[in-house]
Amino acid sequence: MIEVFYRYRVHPQQVRAFEHAYGPNGPWVEMFRRHPGFQRTRLFRHKSEQQVYITIDVWDSKASYDQFRAMYADEYNRLDAQLSLLKLEEHLLGYYEGPDEYRTPLDTMA
């Protein structure tokens, strides 16, 4: 399994549109679902910085994610450009791999 983390700072007037577009029922997920390796997307809003969000896209492997990006490169780039006015900043935080989705949190291990 791989999780792809992005951090966004959203335009204040575009919060609702961003939440729709980047949430679990938006156009990104519609496109991701076309690939069998996609599992789900999670959207989180920062508690004190109301215009900061994190998305986590969960895939069965890095190979599946890379295959998706190659297969849908043009459509991915078009959608990213179409939705660019919703965001002030976008940063790829990284790719995180693990054996399963529900491993023990680090702070509970002693």
Rosetta blueprint (number, residue, H / E / L):
1 M L
2 I E
3 E E
4 V E
5 F E
6 Y E
7 R E
8 Y E
9 R E
10 V E
11 H L
12 P H
13 Q H
14 Q H
15 V H
16 R H
17 A H
18 F H
19 E H
20 H H
21 A H
22 Y H
23 G L
24 P L
25 N L
26 G L
27 P H
28 W H
29 V H
30 E H
31 M H
32 F H
33 R L
34 R L
35 H L
36 P L
37 G L
38 F E
39 Q E
40 R E
41 T E
42 R E
43 L E
44 F E
45 R E
46 H L
47 K L
48 S L
49 E L
50 Q L
51 Q L
52 V E
53 Y E
54 I E
55 T E
56 I E
57 D E
58 V E
59 W E
60 D L
61 S L
62 K H
63 A H
64 S H
65 Y H
66 D H
67 Q H
68 F H
69 R H
70 A H
71 M H
72 Y L
73 A H
74 D H
75 E H
76 Y H
77 N H
78 R H
79 L H
80 D H
81 A H
82 Q H
83 L L
84 S H
85 L H
86 L H
87 K E
88 L E
89 E E
90 E E
91 H E
92 L E
93 L E
94 G E
95 Y E
96 Y E
97 E E
98 G L
99 P L
100 D L
101 E L
102 Y L
103 R L
104 T L
105 P L
106 L H
107 D H
108 T H
109 M L
110 A L
